[in-house]
Amino acid sequence: MYNYHRMGLDYMYSQQRESKQAIATTLLQLKSMYDKRPNNFLSRVFFDAKSEEITSMFAGGPQVNITQLVETLNRVAPQKAAYWRQIKF
């Protein structure tokens, strides 16, 4: 959570591409937590709160490689698939 907020969101204004990449890397790391304990409470709360934010962040602006990110998001938070479909490749 620290990397998502501090290394990602805090630098979004000045370093948009690097911030998006940091956030994508952090979200990919959540997969290891999901693999150990699928559908845990912390993951559900995080994606309930952040799904719209993640979608709007990756739907525009400087592009980063998001193919693996979208696959991971669909795996760890399939209930938010409608949001993940809005992220453009």
Z-matrix of the N, CA and C atoms (Angstrom, degrees):
N
C 1 1.444
C 2 1.537 1 110.32
N 3 1.333 2 114.85 1 -35.55
C 4 1.464 3 118.92 2 179.12
C 5 1.526 4 110.22 3 -60.94
N 6 1.323 5 117.37 4 -48.51
C 7 1.471 6 120.31 5 -179.18
C 8 1.513 7 111.83 6 -62.10
N 9 1.310 8 117.27 7 -38.58
C 10 1.455 9 121.21 8 179.91
C 11 1.533 10 110.02 9 -60.34
N 12 1.320 11 116.37 10 -48.22
C 13 1.459 12 120.16 11 -175.78
C 14 1.528 13 112.81 12 -82.58
N 15 1.309 14 117.44 13 -49.24
C 16 1.462 15 120.37 14 -172.94
C 17 1.526 16 112.28 15 -77.65
N 18 1.316 17 117.62 16 -48.20
C 19 1.463 18 119.94 17 -176.37
C 20 1.530 19 112.03 18 -85.51
N 21 1.324 20 117.34 19 -18.30
C 22 1.455 21 121.33 20 -179.30
C 23 1.517 22 113.57 21 -102.45
N 24 1.304 23 116.25 22 -72.36
C 25 1.460 24 120.48 23 -173.38
C 26 1.522 25 113.82 24 -65.76
N 27 1.321 26 117.65 25 -35.66
C 28 1.465 27 119.54 26 -177.67
C 29 1.529 28 112.99 27 -65.91
N 30 1.313 29 117.48 28 -24.83
C 31 1.464 30 120.93 29 -179.30
C 32 1.531 31 113.04 30 -106.29
N 33 1.307 32 117.32 31 8.36
C 34 1.463 33 120.53 32 -175.10
C 35 1.527 34 112.13 33 -61.38
N 36 1.285 35 119.24 34 -34.23
C 37 1.460 36 121.69 35 -177.89
C 38 1.530 37 111.62 36 -69.62
N 39 1.303 38 117.16 37 -45.11
C 40 1.462 39 119.71 38 -173.31
C 41 1.519 40 114.04 39 -92.55
N 42 1.315 41 118.48 40 -29.50
C 43 1.469 42 122.42 41 -176.96
C 44 1.522 43 109.57 42 -134.25
N 45 1.312 44 115.45 43 72.85
C 46 1.457 45 119.83 44 -170.18
C 47 1.532 46 113.05 45 -64.07
N 48 1.314 47 117.97 46 -47.16
C 49 1.470 48 119.81 47 -178.29
C 50 1.527 49 111.27 48 -63.32
N 51 1.331 50 117.56 49 -45.93
C 52 1.462 51 121.24 50 -179.76
C 53 1.531 52 111.23 51 -64.53
N 54 1.313 53 116.09 52 -37.41
C 55 1.463 54 120.16 53 178.42
C 56 1.518 55 111.36 54 -65.85
N 57 1.317 56 116.16 55 -43.10
C 58 1.469 57 119.35 56 177.66
C 59 1.517 58 110.92 57 -61.89
N 60 1.321 59 116.36 58 -40.38
C 61 1.461 60 119.91 59 179.50
C 62 1.525 61 110.61 60 -65.47
N 63 1.327 62 117.87 61 -39.91
C 64 1.468 63 121.38 62 177.86
C 65 1.524 64 110.74 63 -63.87
N 66 1.311 65 116.88 64 -40.98
C 67 1.467 66 120.80 65 179.10
C 68 1.525 67 110.21 66 -67.31
N 69 1.325 68 117.19 67 -42.84
C 70 1.468 69 120.60 68 178.42
C 71 1.524 70 110.59 69 -60.63
N 72 1.317 71 117.09 70 -43.09
C 73 1.467 72 121.07 71 178.56
C 74 1.522 73 110.85 72 -62.44
N 75 1.310 74 117.03 73 -41.96
C 76 1.461 75 121.50 74 178.91
C 77 1.533 76 110.86 75 -64.06
N 78 1.323 77 116.68 76 -42.41
C 79 1.468 78 119.58 77 179.33
C 80 1.525 79 111.05 78 -66.42
N 81 1.317 80 117.12 79 -34.48
C 82 1.463 81 119.89 80 176.20
C 83 1.527 82 111.13 81 -66.47
N 84 1.320 83 117.10 82 -31.74
C 85 1.461 84 120.74 83 178.01
C 86 1.526 85 111.94 84 -69.64
N 87 1.316 86 117.27 85 -23.94
C 88 1.467 87 120.27 86 177.30
C 89 1.527 88 111.73 87 -64.97
N 90 1.326 89 116.46 88 -20.42
C 91 1.465 90 120.47 89 179.04
C 92 1.532 91 110.98 90 -62.12
N 93 1.320 92 117.03 91 -37.87
C 94 1.466 93 118.88 92 179.33
C 95 1.529 94 110.99 93 -64.42
N 96 1.331 95 116.99 94 -37.30
C 97 1.458 96 120.75 95 175.63
C 98 1.531 97 109.85 96 -65.38
N 99 1.329 98 116.59 97 -41.26
C 100 1.459 99 120.81 98 179.18
C 101 1.530 100 110.98 99 -64.39
N 102 1.336 101 116.98 100 -39.93
C 103 1.463 102 120.55 101 -179.42
C 104 1.523 103 111.77 102 -62.94
N 105 1.327 104 116.93 103 -33.39
C 106 1.462 105 120.60 104 179.69
C 107 1.521 106 112.09 105 -77.02
N 108 1.335 107 115.32 106 -36.36
C 109 1.466 108 119.51 107 -178.01
C 110 1.524 109 109.50 108 -148.04
N 111 1.320 110 117.53 109 87.37
C 112 1.472 111 121.14 110 -177.75
C 113 1.526 112 112.01 111 -60.78
N 114 1.324 113 114.45 112 144.33
C 115 1.465 114 122.42 113 174.63
C 116 1.531 115 113.03 114 56.87
N 117 1.333 116 116.35 115 37.77
C 118 1.464 117 118.20 116 179.29
C 119 1.529 118 110.28 117 -74.93
N 120 1.293 119 115.40 118 162.88
C 121 1.463 120 121.92 119 -174.10
C 122 1.525 121 112.28 120 -62.24
N 123 1.325 122 117.25 121 -42.53
C 124 1.460 123 121.08 122 -178.31
C 125 1.533 124 111.51 123 -61.63
N 126 1.307 125 117.12 124 -42.15
C 127 1.469 126 120.68 125 178.09
C 128 1.523 127 111.21 126 -64.16
N 129 1.302 128 116.43 127 -44.11
C 130 1.473 129 119.63 128 179.80
C 131 1.518 130 111.51 129 -61.92
N 132 1.321 131 117.06 130 -44.52
C 133 1.464 132 120.54 131 179.71
C 134 1.527 133 110.28 132 -64.75
N 135 1.331 134 116.78 133 -43.94
C 136 1.459 135 120.46 134 179.71
C 137 1.521 136 111.12 135 -58.99
N 138 1.320 137 118.23 136 -49.83
C 139 1.456 138 120.72 137 -177.51
C 140 1.524 139 112.93 138 -73.13
N 141 1.320 140 117.94 139 -27.91
C 142 1.467 141 119.44 140 172.54
C 143 1.522 142 110.42 141 -63.69
N 144 1.318 143 116.13 142 -39.10
C 145 1.460 144 120.45 143 -177.43
C 146 1.521 145 113.19 144 -82.09
N 147 1.327 146 117.97 145 -31.89
C 148 1.462 147 120.75 146 -168.75
C 149 1.526 148 115.62 147 -111.48
N 150 1.316 149 119.92 148 -2.05
C 151 1.466 150 120.78 149 -174.34
C 152 1.529 151 112.54 150 -61.60
N 153 1.322 152 117.51 151 -43.42
C 154 1.469 153 119.59 152 178.34
C 155 1.525 154 111.00 153 -65.74
N 156 1.305 155 116.28 154 -40.14
C 157 1.468 156 121.16 155 179.52
C 158 1.533 157 110.99 156 -63.57
N 159 1.310 158 116.61 157 -44.46
C 160 1.464 159 120.85 158 179.46
C 161 1.521 160 110.19 159 -63.01
N 162 1.316 161 117.01 160 -44.05
C 163 1.465 162 121.16 161 -179.96
C 164 1.513 163 111.13 162 -61.64
N 165 1.306 164 117.92 163 -48.04
C 166 1.466 165 119.77 164 -178.50
C 167 1.525 166 111.50 165 -66.79
N 168 1.302 167 117.20 166 -31.49
C 169 1.453 168 121.36 167 179.86
C 170 1.525 169 111.67 168 -66.98
N 171 1.309 170 117.12 169 -42.88
C 172 1.458 171 121.18 170 -175.16
C 173 1.527 172 113.15 171 -94.40
N 174 1.322 173 118.15 172 -5.36
C 175 1.467 174 120.60 173 -179.66
C 176 1.522 175 112.53 174 -80.93
N 177 1.318 176 118.89 175 -16.46
C 178 1.457 177 120.96 176 -179.16
C 179 1.513 178 111.32 177 -146.88
N 180 1.324 179 115.42 178 179.26
C 181 1.456 180 120.99 179 178.20
C 182 1.515 181 112.38 180 80.57
N 183 1.323 182 116.99 181 -163.72
C 184 1.462 183 120.53 182 -179.36
C 185 1.523 184 111.14 183 -59.63
N 186 1.287 185 115.79 184 133.89
C 187 1.463 186 120.99 185 -176.90
C 188 1.524 187 111.48 186 -84.64
N 189 1.297 188 115.27 187 139.33
C 190 1.457 189 123.14 188 171.13
C 191 1.521 190 106.30 189 -124.84
N 192 1.307 191 116.62 190 162.94
C 193 1.457 192 120.56 191 -179.70
C 194 1.527 193 109.06 192 -69.19
N 195 1.328 194 115.94 193 113.96
C 196 1.468 195 119.47 194 -174.04
C 197 1.520 196 113.78 195 -118.89
N 198 1.321 197 117.57 196 6.86
C 199 1.457 198 119.72 197 -178.92
C 200 1.522 199 111.15 198 -58.36
N 201 1.322 200 117.04 199 -51.46
C 202 1.460 201 120.88 200 -179.62
C 203 1.527 202 110.44 201 -67.70
N 204 1.323 203 117.12 202 -34.40
C 205 1.460 204 121.14 203 179.04
C 206 1.521 205 111.28 204 -61.15
N 207 1.331 206 116.82 205 -48.13
C 208 1.467 207 120.41 206 -178.98
C 209 1.522 208 110.73 207 -64.30
N 210 1.326 209 117.77 208 -39.19
C 211 1.465 210 120.82 209 177.01
C 212 1.531 211 110.35 210 -61.40
N 213 1.324 212 116.46 211 -43.62
C 214 1.462 213 120.66 212 179.74
C 215 1.525 214 111.09 213 -66.04
N 216 1.323 215 116.88 214 -43.14
C 217 1.467 216 120.18 215 178.73
C 218 1.517 217 111.03 216 -61.73
N 219 1.315 218 117.45 217 -40.88
C 220 1.463 219 120.32 218 178.09
C 221 1.527 220 111.69 219 -65.41
N 222 1.312 221 116.60 220 -28.98
C 223 1.462 222 119.69 221 179.51
C 224 1.530 223 111.69 222 -79.34
N 225 1.339 224 117.62 223 -45.38
C 226 1.465 225 119.59 224 -174.71
C 227 1.525 226 113.42 225 -85.26
N 228 1.334 227 117.50 226 -20.89
C 229 1.471 228 120.62 227 179.06
C 230 1.528 229 109.74 228 -139.96
N 231 1.330 230 117.26 229 65.07
C 232 1.468 231 119.67 230 -177.28
C 233 1.528 232 113.34 231 -65.01
N 234 1.324 233 117.56 232 -22.89
C 235 1.459 234 120.40 233 179.12
C 236 1.525 235 111.62 234 -68.39
N 237 1.306 236 118.14 235 -14.62
C 238 1.470 237 123.01 236 179.08
C 239 1.527 238 111.48 237 -105.01
N 240 1.317 239 118.13 238 22.19
C 241 1.465 240 122.57 239 -176.29
C 242 1.531 241 112.59 240 -58.50
N 243 1.315 242 117.59 241 -31.06
C 244 1.468 243 119.83 242 178.13
C 245 1.529 244 110.59 243 -62.29
N 246 1.310 245 116.94 244 -35.68
C 247 1.472 246 120.46 245 176.31
C 248 1.520 247 110.41 246 -70.08
N 249 1.314 248 117.04 247 -45.40
C 250 1.470 249 120.57 248 -175.33
C 251 1.522 250 111.76 249 -64.96
N 252 1.342 251 117.30 250 -27.29
C 253 1.470 252 119.51 251 177.57
C 254 1.531 253 112.27 252 -68.80
N 255 1.321 254 118.02 253 -19.92
C 256 1.445 255 122.11 254 179.72
C 257 1.529 256 112.71 255 -78.57
N 258 1.320 257 116.94 256 -14.07
C 259 1.466 258 120.68 257 178.63
C 260 1.516 259 107.40 258 -77.01
N 261 1.315 260 116.12 259 124.39
C 262 1.461 261 121.12 260 -177.00
C 263 1.520 262 111.02 261 -90.67
N 264 1.325 263 115.03 262 144.63
C 265 1.465 264 121.52 263 178.91
C 266 1.500 265 110.73 264 -88.38
